[in-house]
Amino acid sequence: MTSSKSSKAMLASIVVVVGLTGCSPAVPVFPSPSSSQQASPIASVPDTVSSPSPAPTVLHAKFSLTGSMIDARSEYTATLLLNGKVLVSGGAGENAAAQKTAELYDPASGTFQSTGSMKVARENQTATLLRDGRVLIAGGDPDGSATAELYDPTTGTFAATGDMGHPRSFATATLLPDGSVLMVGGSTDTATLSSAETYDPSSGHFSPISWLGPAREGQTATLLRDGRVLIAGGGKDVNVPQSFDTVVYSSAEIYDPATRKLSPTGSMTAPRAGAAAALLPDGRVFIAGGEGADQLPTASADIYDPQTGKFTATTPLPVAQARVPAAELPDGRVLLVQGSDQEVIFDGKTGTYATTDSLRDRPHGGYQTLVTLASGVVLLLGEDNTSAELYWP
């Protein structure tokens, strides 16, 4: 693959955003979806190819339109706050330049409103909700570098915090049980990183941790029930004459906060970068899609069992897809938006997919991010467009 930002973005893993266990944000009241809402003309969504997977069964949940974002963005972050609102920050704007701006989605009104701007422009950064309700924004490019900042929802402003030990874009960030944040891998302008560190909100400082694994970007990072973190897949850019190539991994590692070390675990059944990952109700992890070893979209899917440390293949996605927006539903199933073809729900108990009602809008660029709101309704946010809609499970 080439070294352009658009092609490297295919390596970015899809973050599954859900409400925090034990938190009690206000549950908003939504208007019911209307069957009279009209869908926009269908536009094709890139990074998908057909797959011979079995036809899913059909469900009858509904999608409905909601207010549009203020700015069209790509490679941004979307974070569910403790007050039930969603913070959308940074990303590349219509002119492909990184943005400082941020906005808030209010489920009660179904509208987006501007909030404070970040200190530096960022795209491909990470955003992590902390226990105290603030949001840690870290890294990204081009101006993010090693810098980090905190968003305070009570004031609607961003403030600088300590810098990371390394500049990072396309990294993963995971909130740990002790309230610290694990940062793994990512890349600079010239190299994929084999480093990791943790952020301590009480001190505002990052500290390096031991990691002997391969350099990774575009991996998945999933917090397990026992407090450990599964790091899986991803890739590494390899400089070859006149171009860049990418090595895609099937390997995985476990971070143990008790030892502050990453150590190898079982490997996936197929290499993948930029995959979707979701924690299932029984503690296993579902990982699907992404970019395969041939740098083409893959439909393959795996289940990781933390009790055995092994991956096993599960039913492939109906459509091979390099980036699969996904969200955990309140009943433990996983909603996946399969490009311009269909929307499906994965059931970890049966290992099967069911189709659901069609999107009301299929904007050019498609949808980048799904966020499960406090009510269990899922917010879909567009890529390179201002579209937004809701899924009612």
HELIX and SHEET records of a PDB file:
HELIX    1   1 LYS A    5  LYS A    8  1                                   4    
HELIX    2   2 ALA A    9  LEU A   11  5                                   3    
SHEET    1   A 2 THR A  48  SER A  50  0                                        
SHEET    2   A 2 VAL A 319  GLN A 321 -1                                        
SHEET    1   B 5 THR A  57  VAL A  58  0                                        
SHEET    2   B 5 THR A 352  THR A 355  1                                        
SHEET    3   B 5 GLN A 342  ASP A 347 -1                                        
SHEET    4   B 5 VAL A 334  GLN A 338 -1                                        
SHEET    5   B 5 ALA A 326  GLU A 328 -1                                        
SHEET    1   C 4 LYS A  62  LEU A  65  0                                        
SHEET    2   C 4 ALA A 388  TRP A 392 -1                                        
SHEET    3   C 4 VAL A 378  GLY A 382 -1                                        
SHEET    4   C 4 TYR A 367  THR A 372 -1                                        
SHEET    1   D 4 THR A  77  LEU A  80  0                                        
SHEET    2   D 4 VAL A  86  SER A  89 -1                                        
SHEET    3   D 4 ALA A 102  ASP A 106 -1                                        
SHEET    4   D 4 THR A 111  THR A 115 -1                                        
SHEET    1   E 2 ARG A 122  GLU A 123  0                                        
SHEET    2   E 2 ASP A 141  PRO A 142 -1                                        
SHEET    1   F 4 THR A 126  LEU A 129  0                                        
SHEET    2   F 4 VAL A 135  ALA A 138 -1                                        
SHEET    3   F 4 ALA A 148  ASP A 152 -1                                        
SHEET    4   F 4 THR A 157  THR A 161 -1                                        
SHEET    1   G 4 THR A 172  LEU A 175  0                                        
SHEET    2   G 4 VAL A 181  VAL A 184 -1                                        
SHEET    3   G 4 ALA A 196  ASP A 200 -1                                        
SHEET    4   G 4 HIS A 205  PRO A 208 -1                                        
SHEET    1   H 5 SER A 210  TRP A 211  0                                        
SHEET    2   H 5 LYS A 261  THR A 265  1                                        
SHEET    3   H 5 ALA A 252  ASP A 256 -1                                        
SHEET    4   H 5 VAL A 229  ALA A 232 -1                                        
SHEET    5   H 5 THR A 220  LEU A 223 -1                                        
SHEET    1   I 2 GLY A 235  VAL A 240  0                                        
SHEET    2   I 2 SER A 243  VAL A 248 -1                                        
SHEET    1   J 4 ALA A 276  LEU A 279  0                                        
SHEET    2   J 4 VAL A 285  ALA A 288 -1                                        
SHEET    3   J 4 ALA A 301  ASP A 305 -1                                        
SHEET    4   J 4 LYS A 310  THR A 314 -1                                        
END                                                                             
